Amino acid sequence: MAKSLNELAGELKSVIIEQQSDAHNKANLRPERYNNLKLSMDIAKDSTPHVVVTVGMSEAKYNIKMGEKMEGGLGPDDKYVQRWFNNTNTIPALMECWNTIARERGRA
């Protein structure tokens, strides 16, 4: 069964917190900062398969097929998102979400 954007956001949150807890600055780790992490896709604005990652007031749009940032920025969290894209199942799961949304909107 396909994962929802909400489930994928939970996975990204876990990846970020796990990677930060392994870092040298563990004393500065604030996991609550990621309670509002959100993923979204707006096929009406851009036909390029993308996902928008929002953490607090920061936002970045990533090309799903390429796994590259298109615009915006998350500051130091950008590197964690890039690592998440490198996970085996991340890009296929995001593409499945994109295709589902496109089908629902009649754009597939």
VEXVO-674588 format. One record per residue: x, y negated, z negated of N, C-alpha, C in turn; residue in one letter. Coordinates in Angstrom, 1 decimal. Layout:
+--------+--------+--------+--------+--------+--------+--------+--------+--------+--------+
:    n_x :    n_y :    n_z :   ca_x :   ca_y :   ca_z :    c_x :    c_y :    c_z : residu :
+--------+--------+--------+--------+--------+--------+--------+--------+--------+--------+
:      X :      Y :      Z :      X :      Y :      Z :      X :      Y :      Z :      A :
...
+--------+--------+--------+--------+--------+--------+--------+--------+--------+--------+
***
This chain:
+--------+--------+--------+--------+--------+--------+--------+--------+--------+--------+
:    n_x :    n_y :    n_z :   ca_x :   ca_y :   ca_z :    c_x :    c_y :    c_z : residu :
+--------+--------+--------+--------+--------+--------+--------+--------+--------+--------+
:    0.8 :    1.2 :    0.0 :    0.0 :    0.0 :    0.0 :    0.9 :   -1.2 :    0.0 :      M :
:    0.4 :   -2.3 :    0.7 :    1.2 :   -3.5 :    0.8 :    1.3 :   -4.3 :   -0.5 :      A :
:    2.4 :   -4.9 :   -0.7 :    2.5 :   -5.7 :   -1.9 :    1.9 :   -7.1 :   -1.6 :      K :
:    1.3 :   -7.7 :   -2.6 :    0.8 :   -9.1 :   -2.5 :    1.9 :  -10.1 :   -2.7 :      S :
:    1.7 :  -11.3 :   -2.3 :    2.7 :  -12.4 :   -2.6 :    2.9 :  -12.5 :   -4.1 :      L :
:    1.9 :  -12.3 :   -4.9 :    2.0 :  -12.4 :   -6.3 :    2.9 :  -11.3 :   -6.9 :      N :
:    2.8 :  -10.1 :   -6.4 :    3.7 :   -9.0 :   -6.8 :    5.1 :   -9.3 :   -6.4 :      E :
:    5.3 :   -9.8 :   -5.2 :    6.6 :  -10.2 :   -4.7 :    7.2 :  -11.3 :   -5.5 :      L :
:    6.4 :  -12.3 :   -5.9 :    6.9 :  -13.3 :   -6.8 :    7.4 :  -12.8 :   -8.1 :      A :
:    6.6 :  -11.8 :   -8.7 :    7.1 :  -11.1 :   -9.9 :    8.4 :  -10.4 :   -9.8 :      G :
:    8.6 :   -9.8 :   -8.6 :    9.9 :   -9.1 :   -8.3 :   11.0 :  -10.2 :   -8.3 :      E :
:   10.8 :  -11.3 :   -7.6 :   11.8 :  -12.3 :   -7.5 :   12.1 :  -12.9 :   -8.8 :      L :
:   11.1 :  -13.1 :   -9.6 :   11.3 :  -13.6 :  -11.0 :   12.2 :  -12.7 :  -11.8 :      K :
:   11.9 :  -11.4 :  -11.7 :   12.7 :  -10.4 :  -12.4 :   14.2 :  -10.3 :  -11.9 :      S :
:   14.3 :  -10.5 :  -10.6 :   15.7 :  -10.5 :  -10.0 :   16.5 :  -11.7 :  -10.5 :      V :
:   15.9 :  -12.8 :  -10.5 :   16.6 :  -14.0 :  -11.0 :   17.0 :  -13.9 :  -12.4 :      I :
:   16.0 :  -13.5 :  -13.3 :   16.3 :  -13.4 :  -14.7 :   17.4 :  -12.3 :  -15.0 :      I :
:   17.3 :  -11.2 :  -14.3 :   18.3 :  -10.1 :  -14.4 :   19.7 :  -10.6 :  -14.0 :      E :
:   19.8 :  -11.3 :  -12.9 :   21.1 :  -11.8 :  -12.5 :   21.6 :  -12.9 :  -13.4 :      Q :
:   20.8 :  -13.7 :  -13.9 :   21.3 :  -14.8 :  -14.8 :   21.7 :  -14.2 :  -16.1 :      Q :
:   21.0 :  -13.1 :  -16.6 :   21.4 :  -12.6 :  -17.9 :   22.7 :  -11.8 :  -17.8 :      S :
:   23.2 :  -11.5 :  -16.6 :   24.5 :  -10.8 :  -16.4 :   25.6 :  -11.9 :  -16.2 :      D :
:   25.2 :  -13.1 :  -16.1 :   26.2 :  -14.2 :  -15.8 :   26.9 :  -14.7 :  -17.1 :      A :
:   27.9 :  -15.4 :  -16.9 :   28.7 :  -15.9 :  -18.0 :   27.9 :  -17.0 :  -18.8 :      H :
:   26.9 :  -17.6 :  -18.2 :   26.2 :  -18.7 :  -18.9 :   24.9 :  -18.2 :  -19.5 :      N :
:   25.0 :  -17.0 :  -20.1 :   23.8 :  -16.4 :  -20.7 :   23.1 :  -17.2 :  -21.7 :      K :
:   23.9 :  -18.0 :  -22.4 :   23.4 :  -18.9 :  -23.5 :   22.5 :  -19.9 :  -22.9 :      A :
:   22.6 :  -20.3 :  -21.6 :   21.8 :  -21.3 :  -21.0 :   20.5 :  -20.7 :  -20.3 :      N :
:   20.4 :  -19.4 :  -20.4 :   19.3 :  -18.7 :  -19.7 :   17.9 :  -19.1 :  -20.3 :      L :
:   17.0 :  -19.6 :  -19.5 :   15.7 :  -20.0 :  -19.9 :   14.7 :  -19.3 :  -19.0 :      R :
:   14.3 :  -18.0 :  -19.4 :   13.4 :  -17.2 :  -18.5 :   12.0 :  -17.9 :  -18.4 :      P :
:   11.6 :  -18.7 :  -19.3 :   10.3 :  -19.3 :  -19.2 :   10.2 :  -20.3 :  -18.1 :      E :
:   11.4 :  -20.7 :  -17.6 :   11.4 :  -21.7 :  -16.4 :   10.8 :  -21.0 :  -15.2 :      R :
:   10.8 :  -19.7 :  -15.2 :   10.3 :  -19.0 :  -14.0 :    8.9 :  -18.5 :  -14.1 :      Y :
:    8.2 :  -18.9 :  -15.2 :    6.8 :  -18.5 :  -15.4 :    5.9 :  -19.0 :  -14.3 :      N :
:    6.3 :  -20.1 :  -13.7 :    5.5 :  -20.7 :  -12.6 :    6.0 :  -20.5 :  -11.2 :      N :
:    6.9 :  -19.5 :  -11.1 :    7.5 :  -19.2 :   -9.8 :    6.3 :  -18.8 :   -8.9 :      L :
:    6.2 :  -19.3 :   -7.6 :    5.2 :  -19.0 :   -6.7 :    5.8 :  -18.8 :   -5.3 :      K :
:    5.1 :  -17.9 :   -4.6 :    5.4 :  -17.6 :   -3.2 :    4.2 :  -18.0 :   -2.4 :      L :
:    4.3 :  -18.7 :   -1.3 :    3.2 :  -19.0 :   -0.4 :    3.6 :  -18.9 :    1.1 :      S :
:    2.6 :  -18.8 :    1.9 :    2.8 :  -18.8 :    3.4 :    1.7 :  -19.6 :    4.0 :      M :
:    2.1 :  -20.5 :    4.9 :    1.1 :  -21.3 :    5.6 :    1.3 :  -21.2 :    7.1 :      D :
:    0.5 :  -20.2 :    7.6 :    0.7 :  -20.0 :    9.1 :    0.1 :  -21.1 :    9.9 :      I :
:   -0.8 :  -21.9 :    9.3 :   -1.4 :  -23.0 :   10.1 :   -0.3 :  -24.1 :   10.4 :      A :
:    0.6 :  -24.3 :    9.5 :    1.6 :  -25.4 :    9.6 :    2.8 :  -25.0 :   10.4 :      K :
:    3.2 :  -23.7 :   10.4 :    4.4 :  -23.2 :   11.1 :    4.2 :  -21.8 :   11.5 :      D :
:    4.4 :  -21.5 :   12.8 :    4.2 :  -20.2 :   13.4 :    5.4 :  -19.3 :   13.1 :      S :
:    6.5 :  -19.8 :   12.7 :    7.7 :  -19.0 :   12.4 :    7.4 :  -18.3 :   11.1 :      T :
:    7.6 :  -17.0 :   11.0 :    7.3 :  -16.2 :    9.8 :    8.2 :  -16.8 :    8.7 :      P :
:    7.6 :  -17.3 :    7.6 :    8.3 :  -17.9 :    6.5 :    7.6 :  -17.7 :    5.2 :      H :
:    8.4 :  -17.9 :    4.1 :    7.8 :  -17.9 :    2.8 :    8.3 :  -19.2 :    2.1 :      V :
:    7.4 :  -19.8 :    1.3 :    7.8 :  -21.0 :    0.5 :    7.9 :  -20.5 :   -0.9 :      V :
:    9.1 :  -20.8 :   -1.5 :    9.3 :  -20.4 :   -2.9 :    9.3 :  -21.7 :   -3.7 :      V :
:    8.4 :  -21.7 :   -4.7 :    8.3 :  -22.9 :   -5.6 :    8.6 :  -22.5 :   -7.0 :      T :
:    9.5 :  -23.3 :   -7.6 :    9.9 :  -23.1 :   -9.0 :    9.9 :  -24.5 :   -9.6 :      V :
:    8.9 :  -24.7 :  -10.5 :    8.7 :  -26.0 :  -11.1 :    8.4 :  -27.0 :  -10.0 :      G :
:    9.2 :  -28.1 :   -9.9 :    9.0 :  -29.1 :   -8.9 :    9.9 :  -28.9 :   -7.7 :      M :
:   10.7 :  -27.9 :   -7.7 :   11.5 :  -27.5 :   -6.5 :   10.8 :  -26.6 :   -5.6 :      S :
:   11.1 :  -26.8 :   -4.3 :   10.5 :  -25.9 :   -3.3 :   11.5 :  -25.7 :   -2.1 :      E :
:   11.5 :  -24.5 :   -1.6 :   12.3 :  -24.3 :   -0.4 :   11.5 :  -23.3 :    0.5 :      A :
:   11.7 :  -23.5 :    1.8 :   11.1 :  -22.6 :    2.8 :   12.1 :  -21.8 :    3.5 :      K :
:   11.9 :  -20.5 :    3.5 :   12.9 :  -19.5 :    4.0 :   12.3 :  -18.8 :    5.2 :      Y :
:   13.1 :  -18.6 :    6.3 :   12.7 :  -17.8 :    7.4 :   12.8 :  -16.4 :    7.0 :      N :
:   11.6 :  -15.7 :    7.2 :   11.6 :  -14.3 :    6.7 :   12.5 :  -13.4 :    7.6 :      I :
:   12.4 :  -13.6 :    8.9 :   13.1 :  -12.7 :    9.8 :   14.6 :  -12.8 :    9.6 :      K :
:   15.1 :  -14.0 :    9.4 :   16.5 :  -14.3 :    9.3 :   17.0 :  -14.3 :    7.8 :      M :
:   16.1 :  -14.4 :    6.9 :   16.5 :  -14.5 :    5.5 :   17.3 :  -15.8 :    5.2 :      G :
:   17.0 :  -16.8 :    5.9 :   17.8 :  -18.1 :    5.8 :   16.8 :  -19.2 :    5.4 :      E :
:   17.4 :  -20.2 :    4.6 :   16.6 :  -21.3 :    4.2 :   16.4 :  -22.2 :    5.4 :      K :
:   15.2 :  -22.7 :    5.5 :   14.8 :  -23.6 :    6.6 :   14.8 :  -25.0 :    6.2 :      M :
:   14.3 :  -25.3 :    5.0 :   14.2 :  -26.6 :    4.5 :   14.0 :  -26.6 :    3.0 :      E :
:   14.2 :  -27.7 :    2.3 :   14.1 :  -27.8 :    0.9 :   15.2 :  -27.2 :    0.1 :      G :
:   15.0 :  -27.0 :   -1.2 :   16.1 :  -26.4 :   -2.0 :   15.6 :  -26.2 :   -3.4 :      G :
:   16.2 :  -25.2 :   -4.0 :   15.9 :  -24.8 :   -5.4 :   17.1 :  -25.0 :   -6.3 :      L :
:   18.1 :  -25.7 :   -5.8 :   19.3 :  -26.0 :   -6.6 :   20.1 :  -24.7 :   -6.8 :      G :
:   20.5 :  -24.4 :   -8.0 :   21.3 :  -23.2 :   -8.2 :   20.5 :  -21.9 :   -8.0 :      P :
:   19.2 :  -22.0 :   -8.0 :   18.4 :  -20.7 :   -7.8 :   18.4 :  -20.3 :   -6.4 :      D :
:   18.8 :  -21.1 :   -5.4 :   18.9 :  -20.7 :   -4.0 :   19.7 :  -19.4 :   -3.8 :      D :
:   20.8 :  -19.3 :   -4.6 :   21.6 :  -18.1 :   -4.4 :   20.9 :  -16.8 :   -4.8 :      K :
:   20.1 :  -17.0 :   -5.9 :   19.3 :  -15.8 :   -6.3 :   18.3 :  -15.4 :   -5.3 :      Y :
:   17.6 :  -16.3 :   -4.7 :   16.7 :  -16.0 :   -3.6 :   17.3 :  -15.3 :   -2.5 :      V :
:   18.5 :  -15.8 :   -2.1 :   19.3 :  -15.2 :   -1.0 :   19.6 :  -13.8 :   -1.3 :      Q :
:   20.0 :  -13.5 :   -2.6 :   20.3 :  -12.1 :   -3.0 :   19.0 :  -11.3 :   -2.9 :      R :
:   17.9 :  -11.8 :   -3.3 :   16.6 :  -11.1 :   -3.3 :   16.3 :  -10.7 :   -1.8 :      W :
:   16.6 :  -11.6 :   -0.9 :   16.3 :  -11.3 :    0.5 :   17.2 :  -10.1 :    1.0 :      F :
:   18.3 :  -10.0 :    0.4 :   19.2 :   -8.9 :    0.8 :   18.8 :   -7.5 :    0.2 :      N :
:   17.8 :   -7.5 :   -0.7 :   17.3 :   -6.2 :   -1.2 :   16.6 :   -5.5 :    0.0 :      N :
:   16.7 :   -4.2 :    0.1 :   16.2 :   -3.4 :    1.2 :   14.8 :   -3.6 :    1.6 :      T :
:   13.9 :   -3.7 :    0.6 :   12.5 :   -3.8 :    0.9 :   11.9 :   -5.2 :    1.0 :      N :
:   12.6 :   -6.2 :    0.7 :   12.1 :   -7.5 :    0.6 :   11.6 :   -8.1 :    1.9 :      T :
:   12.4 :   -8.1 :    2.9 :   12.0 :   -8.7 :    4.2 :   10.8 :   -7.9 :    4.8 :      I :
:   10.8 :   -6.5 :    4.8 :    9.7 :   -5.8 :    5.4 :    8.4 :   -6.1 :    4.6 :      P :
:    8.5 :   -6.3 :    3.3 :    7.3 :   -6.6 :    2.5 :    6.8 :   -8.0 :    2.8 :      A :
:    7.7 :   -8.9 :    2.9 :    7.3 :  -10.3 :    3.3 :    6.6 :  -10.3 :    4.7 :      L :
:    7.2 :   -9.6 :    5.6 :    6.7 :   -9.6 :    7.0 :    5.3 :   -8.9 :    7.0 :      M :
:    5.1 :   -7.9 :    6.1 :    3.8 :   -7.3 :    6.0 :    2.7 :   -8.3 :    5.5 :      E :
:    3.1 :   -9.1 :    4.5 :    2.2 :  -10.2 :    4.0 :    1.9 :  -11.2 :    5.1 :      C :
:    3.0 :  -11.6 :    5.8 :    2.8 :  -12.6 :    6.9 :    1.8 :  -12.0 :    7.9 :      W :
:    2.0 :  -10.8 :    8.3 :    1.1 :  -10.2 :    9.3 :   -0.3 :  -10.0 :    8.8 :      N :
:   -0.5 :   -9.7 :    7.5 :   -1.8 :   -9.6 :    7.0 :   -2.5 :  -10.9 :    7.0 :      T :
:   -1.8 :  -12.0 :    6.6 :   -2.4 :  -13.3 :    6.6 :   -2.8 :  -13.7 :    8.0 :      I :
:   -1.9 :  -13.4 :    8.9 :   -2.1 :  -13.8 :   10.3 :   -3.4 :  -13.1 :   10.9 :      A :
:   -3.5 :  -11.8 :   10.6 :   -4.7 :  -11.0 :   11.0 :   -6.0 :  -11.6 :   10.4 :      R :
:   -5.9 :  -12.0 :    9.1 :   -7.1 :  -12.5 :    8.4 :   -7.5 :  -13.9 :    9.1 :      E :
:   -6.5 :  -14.6 :    9.6 :   -6.8 :  -15.9 :   10.2 :   -7.0 :  -15.8 :   11.7 :      R :
:   -6.9 :  -14.6 :   12.2 :   -7.1 :  -14.4 :   13.7 :   -5.9 :  -14.9 :   14.5 :      G :
:   -4.7 :  -14.9 :   13.9 :   -3.5 :  -15.4 :   14.7 :   -2.5 :  -14.3 :   15.0 :      R :
:   -2.9 :  -13.1 :   14.8 :   -1.9 :  -12.0 :   15.1 :   -2.1 :  -11.5 :   16.6 :      A :
+--------+--------+--------+--------+--------+--------+--------+--------+--------+--------+
***
